[in-house]
Amino acid sequence: MQHFDKQAKNWDNDPMKVKRAEIFAKEIQNFIQPKSTWNALEFGCGTGLLSYQLKDAFKTITLADNSKGMIDVLKDKIEKQSLTNFKPLLIDLLKEDLNIGKFNVVYMLMTLHHILDLNKVVKIFHSLIKTDGYLCIADLVQEDGSFHANIPSFEGHNGFDKNQLSELLTKNGFKIEYYKICHVIEKKINSTVKKYPLFLMICKKVPL
């Protein structure tokens, strides 16, 4: 978490991160067509860039992250902009069994590849989502490991293979309804510009 705590204050200064959030928010909204009575949860919200783009789409949005630095920046934004339907939550959902209710939609952007125990987290998502609710995952397409080359402590996943992720979600009570490559991140690695595609996968919860 130290990596994200340090980056929190300047996180929103990157126009590419803001643009990325806009792109995925639009894709999510266009597909699921959220009702104004729905409640949403952003898992691994950071400073809330994605939720900010969806702030008018839901009745309430709970923004959960286990980085205190990110949540502090988020709280400051909520106060300054009077975002009355935002509920920030400093929590590690994989370790803390808190009763935070059920949601019509759970979404995340560039979060899942940081989670080691995918099976566990998908089960948690299933328990948090209402029947016929949606799980929206925006993340890296499987890559060669160079994306996090500048973070020696990184222990997560090098993106995701569509079929493997679909299989994991299907066996844990989700039906894949949508998959699209929506964005490409360009990074300079050893004087070479490499491209990293990002996908959006949207699933509907079905009874187990």
C-alpha positions as CSV (number, residue, x, y, z in Angstrom):
1,M,0.0,0.0,0.0
2,Q,3.0,2.3,0.5
3,H,3.3,2.7,-3.3
4,F,-0.3,4.0,-3.6
5,D,-0.2,6.1,-0.4
6,K,2.8,8.0,-1.8
7,Q,1.2,8.5,-5.2
8,A,-2.2,9.6,-3.9
9,K,-1.8,13.3,-3.7
10,N,-0.7,13.6,-7.4
11,W,-2.9,10.8,-8.7
12,D,-5.5,13.0,-10.3
13,N,-2.9,15.2,-12.0
14,D,-2.3,12.6,-14.7
15,P,-4.7,13.5,-17.6
16,M,-4.4,10.0,-19.0
17,K,-5.9,8.5,-15.8
18,V,-8.8,10.9,-16.0
19,K,-9.4,10.1,-19.7
20,R,-9.3,6.4,-18.9
21,A,-11.9,6.8,-16.2
22,E,-14.1,8.7,-18.6
23,I,-13.9,6.0,-21.3
24,F,-14.7,3.1,-19.0
25,A,-17.5,5.0,-17.2
26,K,-19.2,5.7,-20.5
27,E,-18.9,2.0,-21.6
28,I,-20.3,0.8,-18.3
29,Q,-23.2,3.2,-18.3
30,N,-24.1,2.5,-22.0
31,F,-24.3,-1.2,-21.4
32,I,-25.9,-1.6,-18.0
33,Q,-28.2,1.5,-18.2
34,P,-28.3,2.0,-14.5
35,K,-31.5,3.1,-12.7
36,S,-31.4,6.1,-10.5
37,T,-32.5,4.0,-7.5
38,W,-29.5,1.7,-7.8
39,N,-26.6,1.5,-5.3
40,A,-23.0,0.9,-6.5
41,L,-19.7,-0.1,-5.0
42,E,-16.3,0.7,-6.5
43,F,-13.7,-1.8,-5.4
44,G,-10.2,-0.4,-5.1
45,C,-11.5,3.1,-5.8
46,G,-8.2,5.1,-5.4
47,T,-9.2,8.7,-5.5
48,G,-12.5,7.9,-7.0
49,L,-11.8,9.0,-10.7
50,L,-14.1,6.3,-12.1
51,S,-16.9,6.9,-9.6
52,Y,-16.7,10.7,-10.2
53,Q,-17.7,10.0,-13.9
54,L,-20.6,7.9,-12.7
55,K,-21.7,10.2,-9.8
56,D,-25.1,11.0,-11.4
57,A,-25.8,7.4,-12.5
58,F,-26.5,5.9,-9.1
59,K,-28.4,6.7,-5.9
60,T,-25.3,6.0,-3.7
61,I,-21.8,4.9,-4.5
62,T,-19.7,3.3,-1.8
63,L,-16.0,3.8,-2.6
64,A,-13.8,1.2,-0.9
65,D,-10.0,1.1,-0.8
66,N,-7.3,-0.1,1.6
67,S,-4.9,2.8,0.9
68,K,-5.4,5.5,3.6
69,G,-3.6,8.0,1.3
70,M,-6.1,7.5,-1.5
71,I,-9.1,7.6,0.8
72,D,-7.8,10.8,2.4
73,V,-7.6,12.5,-1.0
74,L,-11.0,11.1,-1.9
75,K,-12.6,12.5,1.3
76,D,-11.1,15.9,0.6
77,K,-12.7,15.9,-2.9
78,I,-16.0,14.8,-1.6
79,E,-16.0,17.7,0.9
80,K,-14.9,20.3,-1.6
81,Q,-17.4,19.2,-4.3
82,S,-20.3,18.3,-1.9
83,L,-20.7,14.8,-3.3
84,T,-23.6,13.8,-1.0
85,N,-24.1,10.3,-2.5
86,F,-20.5,9.2,-2.1
87,K,-19.6,7.0,0.8
88,P,-15.8,6.5,1.3
89,L,-14.7,3.4,3.1
90,L,-11.2,2.6,4.2
91,I,-11.4,-1.2,4.2
92,D,-9.7,-4.4,3.0
93,L,-12.6,-6.4,1.8
94,L,-10.5,-9.6,1.6
95,K,-9.6,-9.4,5.3
96,E,-12.5,-7.6,7.0
97,D,-15.9,-9.2,7.1
98,L,-18.0,-6.0,7.4
99,N,-21.6,-5.8,6.7
100,I,-21.7,-3.1,4.0
101,G,-25.0,-4.2,2.4
102,K,-25.7,-5.4,-1.1
103,F,-25.3,-3.6,-4.4
104,N,-26.8,-3.5,-7.8
105,V,-23.4,-2.9,-9.4
106,V,-19.8,-3.5,-8.3
107,Y,-17.1,-2.1,-10.6
108,M,-13.4,-1.6,-10.6
109,L,-10.6,-0.2,-12.8
110,M,-7.1,-1.5,-12.8
111,T,-7.6,-3.1,-9.4
112,L,-8.1,-6.9,-9.9
113,H,-4.6,-7.5,-11.1
114,H,-3.4,-6.5,-7.7
115,I,-5.4,-9.2,-5.9
116,L,-3.6,-12.5,-5.4
117,D,-6.5,-14.7,-4.4
118,L,-8.9,-14.2,-7.3
119,N,-11.2,-17.1,-6.3
120,K,-11.7,-15.5,-2.9
121,V,-12.4,-12.0,-4.2
122,V,-14.9,-13.3,-6.8
123,K,-16.8,-15.1,-4.1
124,I,-16.9,-11.9,-2.1
125,F,-18.2,-10.0,-5.2
126,H,-20.9,-12.6,-5.6
127,S,-22.0,-12.1,-1.9
128,L,-22.1,-8.3,-2.3
129,I,-24.1,-8.2,-5.5
130,K,-27.9,-8.4,-5.7
131,T,-29.4,-11.1,-7.9
132,D,-29.3,-9.9,-11.5
133,G,-26.8,-7.3,-10.5
134,Y,-23.7,-6.5,-12.4
135,L,-19.9,-7.0,-11.9
136,C,-17.8,-4.7,-14.2
137,I,-14.1,-5.4,-14.4
138,A,-11.8,-3.1,-16.3
139,D,-8.2,-4.3,-16.4
140,L,-5.1,-5.2,-18.3
141,V,-5.1,-7.8,-21.1
142,Q,-2.5,-10.5,-20.3
143,E,1.0,-9.0,-20.8
144,D,4.6,-10.1,-20.5
145,G,5.2,-8.7,-17.0
146,S,6.9,-5.5,-18.2
147,F,3.9,-3.2,-17.2
148,H,5.0,-3.2,-13.5
149,A,8.8,-3.5,-14.2
150,N,9.3,-0.2,-12.3
151,I,7.7,-1.6,-9.1
152,P,10.0,-4.3,-7.8
153,S,7.6,-5.2,-5.0
154,F,4.7,-6.0,-7.4
155,E,3.3,-9.4,-6.7
156,G,0.0,-9.4,-8.7
157,H,-1.1,-10.7,-12.0
158,N,0.3,-9.7,-15.4
159,G,-3.1,-8.9,-16.8
160,F,-5.7,-11.5,-17.6
161,D,-6.5,-14.0,-20.3
162,K,-10.2,-13.6,-21.4
163,N,-11.0,-17.3,-21.3
164,Q,-9.3,-18.0,-18.0
165,L,-11.0,-15.1,-16.3
166,S,-14.4,-16.0,-17.8
167,E,-14.1,-19.6,-16.6
168,L,-13.3,-18.4,-13.0
169,L,-16.3,-16.0,-13.0
170,T,-18.7,-18.5,-14.5
171,K,-17.9,-21.2,-11.9
172,N,-18.5,-18.6,-9.2
173,G,-22.0,-17.6,-10.2
174,F,-21.5,-15.0,-13.0
175,K,-22.7,-14.9,-16.6
176,I,-20.4,-13.0,-19.0
177,E,-22.5,-10.6,-20.9
178,Y,-20.0,-8.2,-22.5
179,Y,-16.3,-8.0,-23.3
180,K,-14.4,-5.3,-25.2
181,I,-11.0,-3.8,-25.5
182,C,-11.7,-0.1,-24.7
183,H,-8.4,1.6,-24.2
184,V,-4.7,1.2,-24.7
185,I,-2.0,2.4,-22.2
186,E,1.3,3.4,-23.8
187,K,4.4,3.2,-21.6
188,K,8.1,3.8,-22.3
189,I,10.0,0.7,-21.3
190,N,13.8,0.8,-21.9
191,S,13.5,3.5,-24.6
192,T,10.8,1.5,-26.4
193,V,7.1,2.5,-26.3
194,K,5.0,-0.5,-25.5
195,K,1.2,-0.8,-25.8
196,Y,-1.0,-2.4,-23.1
197,P,-4.6,-3.0,-24.0
198,L,-7.3,-2.7,-21.3
199,F,-10.5,-4.7,-21.5
200,L,-14.0,-4.2,-19.9
201,M,-15.8,-7.4,-18.9
202,I,-19.3,-7.1,-17.6
203,C,-21.0,-10.0,-15.9
204,K,-24.4,-10.6,-14.4
205,K,-24.9,-12.4,-11.1
206,V,-26.8,-15.7,-11.4
207,P,-27.8,-18.0,-8.5
208,L,-25.2,-20.6,-7.6
